[in-house]
Amino acid sequence: MSGAEYQVILFDSVNAALLAEKLLKREGIPFKVIPVPRHLSSDCGVCIRIPAHERERAKHSLAKGVHIQGIHAL
C-alpha cells in the first residue's frame, strides 16, 4: 500500500454505492461519499472515501454483497 491517507472505492452504479454506504455504516467503518476524482474513471459519479488503514476491513465488509469496480489510493 502507498503512503496515502485515504482510499476511494469505485462502483458500477449509484445503487451499489448506496448499498456499500449502508454496509460500512453497519460495520462502523468511517467513510465519506464524494464525487469520483477526475483522474479516475467510473461508470458511477460517486465513490466512497475511507481511511487507508480501513481498506481491508471495508473490502471484507463489501464482499458480503457489493460489487466494487476498484479501490485506489488518494
PQR file of N, CA, C, O and H, with PARSE charges and radii, in Angstrom:
ATOM      1  N   MET A   1       0.849  -1.175   0.000 -0.4000 1.5000
ATOM      2  CA  MET A   1       0.000   0.000   0.000 -0.0000 2.0000
ATOM      3  C   MET A   1       0.889   1.231   0.000  0.5500 1.7000
ATOM      4  O   MET A   1       1.972   1.222   0.585 -0.5500 1.4000
ATOM      5  N   SER A   2       0.437   2.276  -0.648 -0.4000 1.5000
ATOM      6  CA  SER A   2       1.185   3.526  -0.694 -0.0000 2.0000
ATOM      7  C   SER A   2       1.018   4.269   0.618  0.5500 1.7000
ATOM      8  O   SER A   2       0.302   3.809   1.508 -0.5500 1.4000
ATOM      9  H   SER A   2      -0.443   2.283  -1.124  0.4000 1.0000
ATOM     10  N   GLY A   3       1.677   5.417   0.744 -0.4000 1.5000
ATOM     11  CA  GLY A   3       1.582   6.224   1.946 -0.0000 2.0000
ATOM     12  C   GLY A   3       0.373   7.129   1.954  0.5500 1.7000
ATOM     13  O   GLY A   3       0.326   8.079   2.736 -0.5500 1.4000
ATOM     14  H   GLY A   3       2.258   5.790   0.021  0.4000 1.0000
ATOM     15  N   ALA A   4      -0.603   6.865   1.109 -0.4000 1.5000
ATOM     16  CA  ALA A   4      -1.796   7.701   1.014 -0.0000 2.0000
ATOM     17  C   ALA A   4      -2.602   7.640   2.312  0.5500 1.7000
ATOM     18  O   ALA A   4      -2.665   6.607   2.979 -0.5500 1.4000
ATOM     19  H   ALA A   4      -0.564   6.093   0.474  0.4000 1.0000
ATOM     20  N   GLU A   5      -3.208   8.760   2.644 -0.4000 1.5000
ATOM     21  CA  GLU A   5      -4.038   8.840   3.846 -0.0000 2.0000
ATOM     22  C   GLU A   5      -5.421   8.225   3.626  0.5500 1.7000
ATOM     23  O   GLU A   5      -6.024   7.673   4.546 -0.5500 1.4000
ATOM     24  H   GLU A   5      -3.157   9.599   2.102  0.4000 1.0000
ATOM     25  N   TYR A   6      -5.909   8.332   2.388 -0.4000 1.5000
ATOM     26  CA  TYR A   6      -7.248   7.837   2.068 -0.0000 2.0000
ATOM     27  C   TYR A   6      -7.217   6.896   0.877  0.5500 1.7000
ATOM     28  O   TYR A   6      -6.287   6.912   0.071 -0.5500 1.4000
ATOM     29  H   TYR A   6      -5.419   8.781   1.641  0.4000 1.0000
ATOM     30  N   GLN A   7      -8.254   6.080   0.785 -0.4000 1.5000
ATOM     31  CA  GLN A   7      -8.512   5.214  -0.355 -0.0000 2.0000
ATOM     32  C   GLN A   7      -9.920   5.547  -0.840  0.5500 1.7000
ATOM     33  O   GLN A   7     -10.776   5.933  -0.044 -0.5500 1.4000
ATOM     34  H   GLN A   7      -9.010   6.068   1.440  0.4000 1.0000
ATOM     35  N   VAL A   8     -10.160   5.401  -2.128 -0.4000 1.5000
ATOM     36  CA  VAL A   8     -11.514   5.570  -2.648 -0.0000 2.0000
ATOM     37  C   VAL A   8     -11.969   4.255  -3.270  0.5500 1.7000
ATOM     38  O   VAL A   8     -11.205   3.554  -3.933 -0.5500 1.4000
ATOM     39  H   VAL A   8      -9.465   5.088  -2.775  0.4000 1.0000
ATOM     40  N   ILE A   9     -13.227   3.952  -3.035 -0.4000 1.5000
ATOM     41  CA  ILE A   9     -13.831   2.738  -3.570 -0.0000 2.0000
ATOM     42  C   ILE A   9     -14.776   3.160  -4.685  0.5500 1.7000
ATOM     43  O   ILE A   9     -15.677   3.971  -4.474 -0.5500 1.4000
ATOM     44  H   ILE A   9     -13.848   4.521  -2.496  0.4000 1.0000
ATOM     45  N   LEU A  10     -14.561   2.600  -5.881 -0.4000 1.5000
ATOM     46  CA  LEU A  10     -15.385   2.915  -7.049 -0.0000 2.0000
ATOM     47  C   LEU A  10     -16.414   1.811  -7.280  0.5500 1.7000
ATOM     48  O   LEU A  10     -16.176   0.641  -6.980 -0.5500 1.4000
ATOM     49  H   LEU A  10     -13.829   1.942  -6.052  0.4000 1.0000
ATOM     50  N   PHE A  11     -17.553   2.211  -7.816 -0.4000 1.5000
ATOM     51  CA  PHE A  11     -18.667   1.294  -8.039 -0.0000 2.0000
ATOM     52  C   PHE A  11     -19.183   1.414  -9.465  0.5500 1.7000
ATOM     53  O   PHE A  11     -18.924   2.403 -10.151 -0.5500 1.4000
ATOM     54  H   PHE A  11     -17.746   3.162  -8.059  0.4000 1.0000
ATOM     55  N   ASP A  12     -19.919   0.390  -9.904 -0.4000 1.5000
ATOM     56  CA  ASP A  12     -20.519   0.384 -11.237 -0.0000 2.0000
ATOM     57  C   ASP A  12     -21.813   1.181 -11.297  0.5500 1.7000
ATOM     58  O   ASP A  12     -22.246   1.594 -12.373 -0.5500 1.4000
ATOM     59  H   ASP A  12     -20.129  -0.413  -9.346  0.4000 1.0000
ATOM     60  N   SER A  13     -22.433   1.398 -10.131 -0.4000 1.5000
ATOM     61  CA  SER A  13     -23.725   2.089 -10.119 -0.0000 2.0000
ATOM     62  C   SER A  13     -23.927   2.840  -8.809  0.5500 1.7000
ATOM     63  O   SER A  13     -23.263   2.570  -7.807 -0.5500 1.4000
ATOM     64  H   SER A  13     -22.082   1.063  -9.257  0.4000 1.0000
ATOM     65  N   VAL A  14     -24.852   3.782  -8.841 -0.4000 1.5000
ATOM     66  CA  VAL A  14     -25.206   4.521  -7.626 -0.0000 2.0000
ATOM     67  C   VAL A  14     -25.839   3.564  -6.619  0.5500 1.7000
ATOM     68  O   VAL A  14     -25.606   3.691  -5.417 -0.5500 1.4000
ATOM     69  H   VAL A  14     -25.390   4.001  -9.654  0.4000 1.0000
ATOM     70  N   ASN A  15     -26.634   2.611  -7.095 -0.4000 1.5000
ATOM     71  CA  ASN A  15     -27.249   1.639  -6.187 -0.0000 2.0000
ATOM     72  C   ASN A  15     -26.198   0.852  -5.411  0.5500 1.7000
ATOM     73  O   ASN A  15     -26.365   0.607  -4.216 -0.5500 1.4000
ATOM     74  H   ASN A  15     -26.823   2.508  -8.072  0.4000 1.0000
ATOM     75  N   ALA A  16     -25.123   0.458  -6.076 -0.4000 1.5000
ATOM     76  CA  ALA A  16     -24.043  -0.261  -5.396 -0.0000 2.0000
ATOM     77  C   ALA A  16     -23.384   0.634  -4.352  0.5500 1.7000
ATOM     78  O   ALA A  16     -23.057   0.172  -3.259 -0.5500 1.4000
ATOM     79  H   ALA A  16     -24.987   0.657  -7.047  0.4000 1.0000
ATOM     80  N   ALA A  17     -23.187   1.907  -4.679 -0.4000 1.5000
ATOM     81  CA  ALA A  17     -22.589   2.849  -3.727 -0.0000 2.0000
ATOM     82  C   ALA A  17     -23.489   3.029  -2.507  0.5500 1.7000
ATOM     83  O   ALA A  17     -22.996   3.108  -1.382 -0.5500 1.4000
ATOM     84  H   ALA A  17     -23.452   2.282  -5.567  0.4000 1.0000
ATOM     85  N   LEU A  18     -24.801   3.095  -2.720 -0.4000 1.5000
ATOM     86  CA  LEU A  18     -25.741   3.247  -1.606 -0.0000 2.0000
ATOM     87  C   LEU A  18     -25.756   2.010  -0.713  0.5500 1.7000
ATOM     88  O   LEU A  18     -25.826   2.126   0.511 -0.5500 1.4000
ATOM     89  H   LEU A  18     -25.201   3.031  -3.634  0.4000 1.0000
ATOM     90  N   LEU A  19     -25.692   0.840  -1.314 -0.4000 1.5000
ATOM     91  CA  LEU A  19     -25.632  -0.392  -0.528 -0.0000 2.0000
ATOM     92  C   LEU A  19     -24.326  -0.448   0.267  0.5500 1.7000
ATOM     93  O   LEU A  19     -24.319  -0.846   1.432 -0.5500 1.4000
ATOM     94  H   LEU A  19     -25.635   0.745  -2.307  0.4000 1.0000
ATOM     95  N   ALA A  20     -23.228  -0.051  -0.367 -0.4000 1.5000
ATOM     96  CA  ALA A  20     -21.934  -0.025   0.324 -0.0000 2.0000
ATOM     97  C   ALA A  20     -21.982   0.919   1.516  0.5500 1.7000
ATOM     98  O   ALA A  20     -21.464   0.606   2.588 -0.5500 1.4000
ATOM     99  H   ALA A  20     -23.234   0.273  -1.313  0.4000 1.0000
ATOM    100  N   GLU A  21     -22.602   2.070   1.324 -0.4000 1.5000
ATOM    101  CA  GLU A  21     -22.747   3.037   2.413 -0.0000 2.0000
ATOM    102  C   GLU A  21     -23.462   2.389   3.602  0.5500 1.7000
ATOM    103  O   GLU A  21     -23.041   2.543   4.749 -0.5500 1.4000
ATOM    104  H   GLU A  21     -23.022   2.324   0.454  0.4000 1.0000
ATOM    105  N   LYS A  22     -24.522   1.678   3.322 -0.4000 1.5000
ATOM    106  CA  LYS A  22     -25.297   1.003   4.376 -0.0000 2.0000
ATOM    107  C   LYS A  22     -24.445  -0.043   5.103  0.5500 1.7000
ATOM    108  O   LYS A  22     -24.467  -0.111   6.332 -0.5500 1.4000
ATOM    109  H   LYS A  22     -24.863   1.553   2.391  0.4000 1.0000
ATOM    110  N   LEU A  23     -23.700  -0.852   4.356 -0.4000 1.5000
ATOM    111  CA  LEU A  23     -22.869  -1.894   4.957 -0.0000 2.0000
ATOM    112  C   LEU A  23     -21.727  -1.308   5.785  0.5500 1.7000
ATOM    113  O   LEU A  23     -21.446  -1.790   6.882 -0.5500 1.4000
ATOM    114  H   LEU A  23     -23.682  -0.796   3.357  0.4000 1.0000
ATOM    115  N   LEU A  24     -21.071  -0.272   5.267 -0.4000 1.5000
ATOM    116  CA  LEU A  24     -19.968   0.344   6.005 -0.0000 2.0000
ATOM    117  C   LEU A  24     -20.469   0.984   7.296  0.5500 1.7000
ATOM    118  O   LEU A  24     -19.816   0.902   8.336 -0.5500 1.4000
ATOM    119  H   LEU A  24     -21.300   0.120   4.375  0.4000 1.0000
ATOM    120  N   LYS A  25     -21.625   1.616   7.215 -0.4000 1.5000
ATOM    121  CA  LYS A  25     -22.218   2.235   8.409 -0.0000 2.0000
ATOM    122  C   LYS A  25     -22.512   1.162   9.457  0.5500 1.7000
ATOM    123  O   LYS A  25     -22.234   1.350  10.641 -0.5500 1.4000
ATOM    124  H   LYS A  25     -22.155   1.682   6.370  0.4000 1.0000
ATOM    125  N   ARG A  26     -23.071   0.049   9.019 -0.4000 1.5000
ATOM    126  CA  ARG A  26     -23.398  -1.055   9.931 -0.0000 2.0000
ATOM    127  C   ARG A  26     -22.140  -1.594  10.621  0.5500 1.7000
ATOM    128  O   ARG A  26     -22.186  -1.962  11.795 -0.5500 1.4000
ATOM    129  H   ARG A  26     -23.297  -0.104   8.057  0.4000 1.0000
ATOM    130  N   GLU A  27     -21.022  -1.641   9.895 -0.4000 1.5000
ATOM    131  CA  GLU A  27     -19.765  -2.159  10.437 -0.0000 2.0000
ATOM    132  C   GLU A  27     -18.992  -1.120  11.250  0.5500 1.7000
ATOM    133  O   GLU A  27     -17.982  -1.448  11.874 -0.5500 1.4000
ATOM    134  H   GLU A  27     -20.985  -1.343   8.941  0.4000 1.0000
ATOM    135  N   GLY A  28     -19.460   0.130  11.244 -0.4000 1.5000
ATOM    136  CA  GLY A  28     -18.775   1.181  11.995 -0.0000 2.0000
ATOM    137  C   GLY A  28     -17.492   1.670  11.340  0.5500 1.7000
ATOM    138  O   GLY A  28     -16.605   2.193  12.015 -0.5500 1.4000
ATOM    139  H   GLY A  28     -20.280   0.396  10.737  0.4000 1.0000
ATOM    140  N   ILE A  29     -17.393   1.501  10.030 -0.4000 1.5000
ATOM    141  CA  ILE A  29     -16.210   1.949   9.287 -0.0000 2.0000
ATOM    142  C   ILE A  29     -16.438   3.394   8.855  0.5500 1.7000
ATOM    143  O   ILE A  29     -17.438   3.690   8.201 -0.5500 1.4000
ATOM    144  H   ILE A  29     -18.114   1.077   9.482  0.4000 1.0000
ATOM    145  N   PRO A  30     -15.523   4.300   9.211 -0.5600 1.5000
ATOM    146  CA  PRO A  30     -15.704   5.698   8.813  0.2800 2.0000
ATOM    147  C   PRO A  30     -15.569   5.859   7.295  0.5500 1.7000
ATOM    148  O   PRO A  30     -14.707   5.236   6.675 -0.5500 1.4000
ATOM    149  N   PHE A  31     -16.421   6.693   6.706 -0.4000 1.5000
ATOM    150  CA  PHE A  31     -16.391   6.900   5.257 -0.0000 2.0000
ATOM    151  C   PHE A  31     -17.031   8.238   4.927  0.5500 1.7000
ATOM    152  O   PHE A  31     -17.678   8.870   5.762 -0.5500 1.4000
ATOM    153  H   PHE A  31     -17.121   7.199   7.210  0.4000 1.0000
ATOM    154  N   LYS A  32     -16.828   8.647   3.683 -0.4000 1.5000
ATOM    155  CA  LYS A  32     -17.486   9.840   3.158 -0.0000 2.0000
ATOM    156  C   LYS A  32     -17.796   9.579   1.690  0.5500 1.7000
ATOM    157  O   LYS A  32     -16.936   9.114   0.943 -0.5500 1.4000
ATOM    158  H   LYS A  32     -16.302   8.134   3.004  0.4000 1.0000
ATOM    159  N   VAL A  33     -19.020   9.878   1.279 -0.4000 1.5000
ATOM    160  CA  VAL A  33     -19.404   9.756  -0.131 -0.0000 2.0000
ATOM    161  C   VAL A  33     -18.946  11.031  -0.832  0.5500 1.7000
ATOM    162  O   VAL A  33     -19.288  12.136  -0.410 -0.5500 1.4000
ATOM    163  H   VAL A  33     -19.719  10.256   1.886  0.4000 1.0000
ATOM    164  N   ILE A  34     -18.168  10.871  -1.908 -0.4000 1.5000
ATOM    165  CA  ILE A  34     -17.616  12.016  -2.640 -0.0000 2.0000
ATOM    166  C   ILE A  34     -17.761  11.778  -4.147  0.5500 1.7000
ATOM    167  O   ILE A  34     -17.980  10.646  -4.578 -0.5500 1.4000
ATOM    168  H   ILE A  34     -17.891   9.973  -2.250  0.4000 1.0000
ATOM    169  N   PRO A  35     -17.639  12.848  -4.951 -0.5600 1.5000
ATOM    170  CA  PRO A  35     -17.604  12.655  -6.410  0.2800 2.0000
ATOM    171  C   PRO A  35     -16.337  11.882  -6.796  0.5500 1.7000
ATOM    172  O   PRO A  35     -15.308  11.999  -6.130 -0.5500 1.4000
ATOM    173  N   VAL A  36     -16.417  11.108  -7.854 -0.4000 1.5000
ATOM    174  CA  VAL A  36     -15.244  10.372  -8.327 -0.0000 2.0000
ATOM    175  C   VAL A  36     -14.185  11.376  -8.775  0.5500 1.7000
ATOM    176  O   VAL A  36     -14.485  12.259  -9.578 -0.5500 1.4000
ATOM    177  H   VAL A  36     -17.253  11.013  -8.395  0.4000 1.0000
ATOM    178  N   PRO A  37     -12.943  11.262  -8.271 -0.5600 1.5000
ATOM    179  CA  PRO A  37     -11.876  12.170  -8.709  0.2800 2.0000
ATOM    180  C   PRO A  37     -11.679  12.097 -10.225  0.5500 1.7000
ATOM    181  O   PRO A  37     -11.834  11.035 -10.829 -0.5500 1.4000
ATOM    182  N   ARG A  38     -11.340  13.221 -10.821 -0.4000 1.5000
ATOM    183  CA  ARG A  38     -11.221  13.313 -12.288 -0.0000 2.0000
ATOM    184  C   ARG A  38     -10.227  12.326 -12.880  0.5500 1.7000
ATOM    185  O   ARG A  38     -10.434  11.823 -13.984 -0.5500 1.4000
ATOM    186  H   ARG A  38     -11.214  14.083 -10.330  0.4000 1.0000
ATOM    187  N   HIS A  39      -9.141  12.042 -12.150 -0.4000 1.5000
ATOM    188  CA  HIS A  39      -8.108  11.160 -12.706 -0.0000 2.0000
ATOM    189  C   HIS A  39      -8.494   9.674 -12.652  0.5500 1.7000
ATOM    190  O   HIS A  39      -7.765   8.817 -13.151 -0.5500 1.4000
ATOM    191  H   HIS A  39      -8.972  12.450 -11.252  0.4000 1.0000
ATOM    192  N   LEU A  40      -9.641   9.384 -12.043 -0.4000 1.5000
ATOM    193  CA  LEU A  40     -10.141   8.008 -12.004 -0.0000 2.0000
ATOM    194  C   LEU A  40     -11.410   7.929 -12.836  0.5500 1.7000
ATOM    195  O   LEU A  40     -12.175   8.892 -12.907 -0.5500 1.4000
ATOM    196  H   LEU A  40     -10.234  10.081 -11.638  0.4000 1.0000
ATOM    197  N   SER A  41     -11.629   6.805 -13.452 -0.4000 1.5000
ATOM    198  CA  SER A  41     -12.863   6.669 -14.226 -0.0000 2.0000
ATOM    199  C   SER A  41     -13.805   5.719 -13.506  0.5500 1.7000
ATOM    200  O   SER A  41     -13.376   4.825 -12.777 -0.5500 1.4000
ATOM    201  H   SER A  41     -11.008   6.023 -13.394  0.4000 1.0000
ATOM    202  N   SER A  42     -15.082   5.928 -13.723 -0.4000 1.5000
ATOM    203  CA  SER A  42     -16.090   5.077 -13.107 -0.0000 2.0000
ATOM    204  C   SER A  42     -17.392   5.227 -13.877  0.5500 1.7000
ATOM    205  O   SER A  42     -17.667   6.284 -14.444 -0.5500 1.4000
ATOM    206  H   SER A  42     -15.431   6.655 -14.315  0.4000 1.0000
ATOM    207  N   ASP A  43     -18.178   4.185 -13.895 -0.4000 1.5000
ATOM    208  CA  ASP A  43     -19.500   4.266 -14.515 -0.0000 2.0000
ATOM    209  C   ASP A  43     -20.470   5.027 -13.623  0.5500 1.7000
ATOM    210  O   ASP A  43     -21.529   5.467 -14.072 -0.5500 1.4000
ATOM    211  H   ASP A  43     -17.954   3.326 -13.434  0.4000 1.0000
ATOM    212  N   CYS A  44     -20.108   5.172 -12.387 -0.4000 1.5000
ATOM    213  CA  CYS A  44     -20.939   5.837 -11.388 -0.0000 2.0000
ATOM    214  C   CYS A  44     -20.256   7.155 -11.021  0.5500 1.7000
ATOM    215  O   CYS A  44     -19.027   7.209 -10.975 -0.5500 1.4000
ATOM    216  H   CYS A  44     -19.248   4.814 -12.023  0.4000 1.0000
ATOM    217  N   GLY A  45     -21.006   8.198 -10.763 -0.4000 1.5000
ATOM    218  CA  GLY A  45     -20.424   9.509 -10.474 -0.0000 2.0000
ATOM    219  C   GLY A  45     -19.976   9.719  -9.044  0.5500 1.7000
ATOM    220  O   GLY A  45     -19.361  10.738  -8.730 -0.5500 1.4000
ATOM    221  H   GLY A  45     -22.005   8.153 -10.800  0.4000 1.0000
ATOM    222  N   VAL A  46     -20.278   8.756  -8.161 -0.4000 1.5000
ATOM    223  CA  VAL A  46     -19.875   8.900  -6.765 -0.0000 2.0000
ATOM    224  C   VAL A  46     -18.999   7.729  -6.347  0.5500 1.7000
ATOM    225  O   VAL A  46     -19.056   6.644  -6.925 -0.5500 1.4000
ATOM    226  H   VAL A  46     -20.777   7.928  -8.417  0.4000 1.0000
ATOM    227  N   CYS A  47     -18.193   7.977  -5.334 -0.4000 1.5000
ATOM    228  CA  CYS A  47     -17.362   6.932  -4.757 -0.0000 2.0000
ATOM    229  C   CYS A  47     -17.363   7.121  -3.247  0.5500 1.7000
ATOM    230  O   CYS A  47     -17.910   8.098  -2.736 -0.5500 1.4000
ATOM    231  H   CYS A  47     -18.146   8.859  -4.865  0.4000 1.0000
ATOM    232  N   ILE A  48     -16.761   6.203  -2.554 -0.4000 1.5000
ATOM    233  CA  ILE A  48     -16.677   6.284  -1.099 -0.0000 2.0000
ATOM    234  C   ILE A  48     -15.217   6.390  -0.704  0.5500 1.7000
ATOM    235  O   ILE A  48     -14.382   5.579  -1.104 -0.5500 1.4000
ATOM    236  H   ILE A  48     -16.317   5.409  -2.969  0.4000 1.0000
ATOM    237  N   ARG A  49     -14.929   7.424   0.101 -0.4000 1.5000
ATOM    238  CA  ARG A  49     -13.569   7.628   0.610 -0.0000 2.0000
ATOM    239  C   ARG A  49     -13.497   7.037   2.013  0.5500 1.7000
ATOM    240  O   ARG A  49     -14.358   7.287   2.857 -0.5500 1.4000
ATOM    241  H   ARG A  49     -15.607   8.082   0.426  0.4000 1.0000
ATOM    242  N   ILE A  50     -12.451   6.247   2.241 -0.4000 1.5000
ATOM    243  CA  ILE A  50     -12.225   5.650   3.553 -0.0000 2.0000
ATOM    244  C   ILE A  50     -10.788   5.926   3.980  0.5500 1.7000
ATOM    245  O   ILE A  50      -9.929   6.166   3.132 -0.5500 1.4000
ATOM    246  H   ILE A  50     -11.752   6.044   1.555  0.4000 1.0000
ATOM    247  N   PRO A  51     -10.514   5.896   5.287 -0.5600 1.5000
ATOM    248  CA  PRO A  51      -9.124   5.992   5.728  0.2800 2.0000
ATOM    249  C   PRO A  51      -8.352   4.782   5.187  0.5500 1.7000
ATOM    250  O   PRO A  51      -8.880   3.671   5.143 -0.5500 1.4000
ATOM    251  N   ALA A  52      -7.123   5.005   4.784 -0.4000 1.5000
ATOM    252  CA  ALA A  52      -6.322   3.937   4.181 -0.0000 2.0000
ATOM    253  C   ALA A  52      -6.199   2.719   5.094  0.5500 1.7000
ATOM    254  O   ALA A  52      -6.190   1.585   4.615 -0.5500 1.4000
ATOM    255  H   ALA A  52      -6.694   5.908   4.820  0.4000 1.0000
ATOM    256  N   HIS A  53      -6.106   2.943   6.392 -0.4000 1.5000
ATOM    257  CA  HIS A  53      -5.937   1.808   7.314 -0.0000 2.0000
ATOM    258  C   HIS A  53      -7.196   0.942   7.428  0.5500 1.7000
ATOM    259  O   HIS A  53      -7.145  -0.138   8.017 -0.5500 1.4000
ATOM    260  H   HIS A  53      -6.113   3.864   6.781  0.4000 1.0000
ATOM    261  N   GLU A  54      -8.316   1.397   6.879 -0.4000 1.5000
ATOM    262  CA  GLU A  54      -9.569   0.628   6.914 -0.0000 2.0000
ATOM    263  C   GLU A  54      -9.810  -0.163   5.626  0.5500 1.7000
ATOM    264  O   GLU A  54     -10.859  -0.789   5.474 -0.5500 1.4000
ATOM    265  H   GLU A  54      -8.358   2.274   6.401  0.4000 1.0000
ATOM    266  N   ARG A  55      -8.853  -0.140   4.704 -0.4000 1.5000
ATOM    267  CA  ARG A  55      -9.036  -0.762   3.386 -0.0000 2.0000
ATOM    268  C   ARG A  55      -9.467  -2.233   3.461  0.5500 1.7000
ATOM    269  O   ARG A  55     -10.483  -2.609   2.878 -0.5500 1.4000
ATOM    270  H   ARG A  55      -8.001   0.369   4.828  0.4000 1.0000
ATOM    271  N   GLU A  56      -8.717  -3.045   4.159 -0.4000 1.5000
ATOM    272  CA  GLU A  56      -9.017  -4.480   4.194 -0.0000 2.0000
ATOM    273  C   GLU A  56     -10.330  -4.763   4.913  0.5500 1.7000
ATOM    274  O   GLU A  56     -11.093  -5.636   4.498 -0.5500 1.4000
ATOM    275  H   GLU A  56      -7.891  -2.740   4.633  0.4000 1.0000
ATOM    276  N   ARG A  57     -10.590  -4.042   5.969 -0.4000 1.5000
ATOM    277  CA  ARG A  57     -11.847  -4.222   6.704 -0.0000 2.0000
ATOM    278  C   ARG A  57     -13.045  -3.855   5.819  0.5500 1.7000
ATOM    279  O   ARG A  57     -14.048  -4.569   5.793 -0.5500 1.4000
ATOM    280  H   ARG A  57      -9.971  -3.333   6.306  0.4000 1.0000
ATOM    281  N   ALA A  58     -12.929  -2.739   5.098 -0.4000 1.5000
ATOM    282  CA  ALA A  58     -14.005  -2.315   4.200 -0.0000 2.0000
ATOM    283  C   ALA A  58     -14.182  -3.317   3.057  0.5500 1.7000
ATOM    284  O   ALA A  58     -15.305  -3.674   2.700 -0.5500 1.4000
ATOM    285  H   ALA A  58     -12.114  -2.160   5.119  0.4000 1.0000
ATOM    286  N   LYS A  59     -13.073  -3.758   2.497 -0.4000 1.5000
ATOM    287  CA  LYS A  59     -13.119  -4.723   1.397 -0.0000 2.0000
ATOM    288  C   LYS A  59     -13.840  -6.004   1.840  0.5500 1.7000
ATOM    289  O   LYS A  59     -14.666  -6.546   1.107 -0.5500 1.4000
ATOM    290  H   LYS A  59     -12.161  -3.468   2.787  0.4000 1.0000
ATOM    291  N   HIS A  60     -13.519  -6.468   3.029 -0.4000 1.5000
ATOM    292  CA  HIS A  60     -14.159  -7.670   3.574 -0.0000 2.0000
ATOM    293  C   HIS A  60     -15.661  -7.436   3.785  0.5500 1.7000
ATOM    294  O   HIS A  60     -16.475  -8.297   3.451 -0.5500 1.4000
ATOM    295  H   HIS A  60     -12.847  -6.027   3.625  0.4000 1.0000
ATOM    296  N   SER A  61     -16.020  -6.294   4.329 -0.4000 1.5000
ATOM    297  CA  SER A  61     -17.432  -5.975   4.580 -0.0000 2.0000
ATOM    298  C   SER A  61     -18.228  -5.903   3.284  0.5500 1.7000
ATOM    299  O   SER A  61     -19.359  -6.385   3.218 -0.5500 1.4000
ATOM    300  H   SER A  61     -15.358  -5.595   4.600  0.4000 1.0000
ATOM    301  N   LEU A  62     -17.639  -5.301   2.254 -0.4000 1.5000
ATOM    302  CA  LEU A  62     -18.350  -5.136   0.987 -0.0000 2.0000
ATOM    303  C   LEU A  62     -18.418  -6.428   0.187  0.5500 1.7000
ATOM    304  O   LEU A  62     -19.273  -6.572  -0.687 -0.5500 1.4000
ATOM    305  H   LEU A  62     -16.720  -4.909   2.308  0.4000 1.0000
ATOM    306  N   ALA A  63     -17.528  -7.363   0.477 -0.4000 1.5000
ATOM    307  CA  ALA A  63     -17.549  -8.655  -0.211 -0.0000 2.0000
ATOM    308  C   ALA A  63     -18.830  -9.422   0.096  0.5500 1.7000
ATOM    309  O   ALA A  63     -19.148 -10.404  -0.575 -0.5500 1.4000
ATOM    310  H   ALA A  63     -16.833  -7.246   1.187  0.4000 1.0000
ATOM    311  N   LYS A  64     -19.557  -8.977   1.101 -0.4000 1.5000
ATOM    312  CA  LYS A  64     -20.802  -9.634   1.503 -0.0000 2.0000
ATOM    313  C   LYS A  64     -21.965  -9.325   0.563  0.5500 1.7000
ATOM    314  O   LYS A  64     -23.078  -9.795   0.799 -0.5500 1.4000
ATOM    315  H   LYS A  64     -19.299  -8.179   1.646  0.4000 1.0000
ATOM    316  N   GLY A  65     -21.737  -8.544  -0.499 -0.4000 1.5000
ATOM    317  CA  GLY A  65     -22.857  -8.303  -1.395 -0.0000 2.0000
ATOM    318  C   GLY A  65     -22.767  -7.096  -2.300  0.5500 1.7000
ATOM    319  O   GLY A  65     -23.754  -6.753  -2.953 -0.5500 1.4000
ATOM    320  H   GLY A  65     -20.833  -8.162  -0.691  0.4000 1.0000
ATOM    321  N   VAL A  66     -21.611  -6.430  -2.365 -0.4000 1.5000
ATOM    322  CA  VAL A  66     -21.472  -5.260  -3.231 -0.0000 2.0000
ATOM    323  C   VAL A  66     -20.324  -5.497  -4.207  0.5500 1.7000
ATOM    324  O   VAL A  66     -19.210  -5.831  -3.803 -0.5500 1.4000
ATOM    325  H   VAL A  66     -20.810  -6.708  -1.835  0.4000 1.0000
ATOM    326  N   HIS A  67     -20.610  -5.322  -5.495 -0.4000 1.5000
ATOM    327  CA  HIS A  67     -19.540  -5.419  -6.491 -0.0000 2.0000
ATOM    328  C   HIS A  67     -18.822  -4.078  -6.561  0.5500 1.7000
ATOM    329  O   HIS A  67     -19.438  -3.050  -6.842 -0.5500 1.4000
ATOM    330  H   HIS A  67     -21.515  -5.051  -5.823  0.4000 1.0000
ATOM    331  N   ILE A  68     -17.515  -4.096  -6.305 -0.4000 1.5000
ATOM    332  CA  ILE A  68     -16.739  -2.859  -6.406 -0.0000 2.0000
ATOM    333  C   ILE A  68     -15.944  -2.871  -7.699  0.5500 1.7000
ATOM    334  O   ILE A  68     -15.482  -3.916  -8.157 -0.5500 1.4000
ATOM    335  H   ILE A  68     -17.015  -4.931  -6.076  0.4000 1.0000
ATOM    336  N   GLN A  69     -15.794  -1.693  -8.275 -0.4000 1.5000
ATOM    337  CA  GLN A  69     -15.041  -1.558  -9.517 -0.0000 2.0000
ATOM    338  C   GLN A  69     -13.544  -1.488  -9.234  0.5500 1.7000
ATOM    339  O   GLN A  69     -12.732  -1.909 -10.058 -0.5500 1.4000
ATOM    340  H   GLN A  69     -16.169  -0.844  -7.903  0.4000 1.0000
ATOM    341  N   GLY A  70     -13.184  -0.960  -8.074 -0.4000 1.5000
ATOM    342  CA  GLY A  70     -11.783  -0.875  -7.701 -0.0000 2.0000
ATOM    343  C   GLY A  70     -11.596  -0.032  -6.454  0.5500 1.7000
ATOM    344  O   GLY A  70     -12.488   0.711  -6.044 -0.5500 1.4000
ATOM    345  H   GLY A  70     -13.843  -0.618  -7.405  0.4000 1.0000
ATOM    346  N   ILE A  71     -10.409  -0.163  -5.856 -0.4000 1.5000
ATOM    347  CA  ILE A  71     -10.031   0.650  -4.705 -0.0000 2.0000
ATOM    348  C   ILE A  71      -8.712   1.315  -5.059  0.5500 1.7000
ATOM    349  O   ILE A  71      -7.760   0.647  -5.464 -0.5500 1.4000
ATOM    350  H   ILE A  71      -9.684  -0.766  -6.189  0.4000 1.0000
ATOM    351  N   HIS A  72      -8.659   2.639  -4.905 -0.4000 1.5000
ATOM    352  CA  HIS A  72      -7.485   3.410  -5.313 -0.0000 2.0000
ATOM    353  C   HIS A  72      -7.028   4.347  -4.203  0.5500 1.7000
ATOM    354  O   HIS A  72      -7.839   4.873  -3.440 -0.5500 1.4000
ATOM    355  H   HIS A  72      -9.432   3.182  -4.577  0.4000 1.0000
ATOM    356  N   ALA A  73      -5.719   4.545  -4.127 -0.4000 1.5000
ATOM    357  CA  ALA A  73      -5.155   5.487  -3.154 -0.0000 2.0000
ATOM    358  C   ALA A  73      -5.397   6.911  -3.620  0.5500 1.7000
ATOM    359  O   ALA A  73      -5.371   7.196  -4.818 -0.5500 1.4000
ATOM    360  H   ALA A  73      -5.060   4.118  -4.746  0.4000 1.0000
ATOM    361  N   LEU A  74      -5.632   7.798  -2.675 -0.4000 1.5000
ATOM    362  CA  LEU A  74      -5.760   9.232  -2.971 -0.0000 2.0000
ATOM    363  C   LEU A  74      -4.533   9.952  -2.490  0.5500 1.7000
ATOM    364  O   LEU A  74      -4.433  11.170  -2.640 -0.5500 1.4000
ATOM    365  H   LEU A  74      -5.653   7.567  -1.702  0.4000 1.0000
TER
END
